[in-house]
């Protein structure tokens, strides 16, 4: 099952999942989504690094896809 990302809320560009980055000195990593067109990356979600990649992506997608 592929996780769907909405278009960028700023420019309408295509979004992609960034590679999770380990947070130094913790058991956490930051999961995020970025726009390919304008580079917007409004959310970086801290998640437990032991989670599956799909769980990390789901957390980042949930924040990215949220709209007011």
Secondary structure, DSSP 8 states (H G I E B T S, - for coil): --------TTT---EEE---EE-TTSSEEEEEEEETTT-----EEEEETTS-HHHHHHHHHHHHH---
